[in-house]
Amino acid sequence: MLDAATMDEYIEPVKADLEEFDRRLTDYLRGDSPLISSIARHLLRTRGKRIRPAFMFLSSRAADSFTEHSVSASLAIELIHTATLLHDDVVDESDLRRGQETVNAQWTNLISVLMGDYIFAKAFRILVETSSIELMGAVSTATERVSVGELRQIEETGNYSLSEEEYLSIIADKTASLFTVSCEAGPILTQLGARERQRFATFGEKVGTAFQIADDLLDFVGDPEVTGKQPGNDVMTGKVTLPLIYSLKKVNKASRSEIMKYLKDDGHEASFEKVHDFVAENGGIDYAYKKADRLSNQGLAAISRVEDSVYYESLANLVDYATRRAS
C-alpha cells in the first residue's frame, strides 16, 4: 500500500495549483446555511487525495495547456465526484467513508441526497465561469456517463455471468469518465484541436479504468485501517469485479457451483475467506494487477509525444501510484 508521502512527492510540481484548488474549494463549500456549512466542514475533513485535480494540473502543465480557468474546471469536476459519493453512500447504506462517518450516517439520507444535488448545482455554476461551451459539453457528457455506470452496476449486482468486457464498460463510465474529462480539459480550454484532445482523453480513460480496477482489488487485499472498510464488503454484497470474473471463468461448473454457495452467504467472515482463497488460487488477483498495469501503460503511450518535463515525469509516477495502490 503506497503512502501519502509518496503521493505528495509526485504532486510537488503542481503544489501551488492544488493549494489554490483547496482554497477555492473551501470558499465554494462555505455554504448558504448553517446546515450546509456543517456538512461542508465534514466533507473537507474527509476529502480524498485530490487525484483528479492532480491529473488535470499535471497533464495540463505537461502539455502547456494550463489556463486561468483550469482550477475552475478541476473544482467543477471534483464537486461532481463529491456529489456522486454522497448519493452512492445513500444507495449503499454506507456508514463509513475513508474511515469517517458518511453524511447520511451523521445526518440523514434525505440531507445527503439534497446536499449532493446542491453540490451538483455548484459544479455547473462554476463551469459557466470558464466561458467554454465545449468544456461544459464534455463535463455534462462525463456526468451522464457516471450516472449510466452507477445504474448499470446496480443492475448487474449479483450477476455472476458478467463478462470482463461488460465490467470494463461499467467502470469506464462510472469512474474513468471523470478522469477522461479532467485530462482533456486542458486541450479543450486552449483549443489545441481534436487530435490532441483525443490523445489526452484516451490517457484519462485508460488510467481511470486502471484506477478503478486497483480500487476493486482493495476489496480483496486492502488494509481496513487505510481503506476505511472491511475487505470483502463489496464482493460479498454482490458486486462483481475483475478478480472474481476472471476466476469464475477459469473453473469448471462444479467448482463454480461450490463457490457460489459462499458468494451468496454474505453474513459470515469465513465465507469471504473461501471466496478470497478461490480468487487468489485461480489467478484472479494477479490477472487484475496485470490488467491495471497494461491499461495504465496504454494511457501513457497515448501521450508519449509530450515533451519530457518535471510535469510529465510526475504524471507518469502518479499513474504508477494510482494503479498500484493495492500492491
Secondary structure, DSSP 8 states (H G I E B T S, - for coil): ---HHHHHHHTGGGHHHHHHHHHHHHHHTS-SSHHHHHHHHHHHHT----HHHHHHHHHHHHTT---TTHHHHHHHHHHHHHHHHHHHHHHHT-SEETTEE-HHHHS-HHHHHHHHHHHHHHHHHHHHTTT-HHHHHHHHHHHHHHHHHHHHHHHTTT-TT--HHHHHHHHIIIIIHHHHHHHHHHHHHTT--HHHHHHHHHHHHHHHHHHHHHHHHHHHH--HHHHSS-TTTTGGGT---HHHHHHHHHS-HHHHHHHHHHHT-TT-HHHHHHHHHHHHHTTHHHHHHHHHHHHHHHHHHHTTTS---HHHHHHHHHHHHHH-TT-
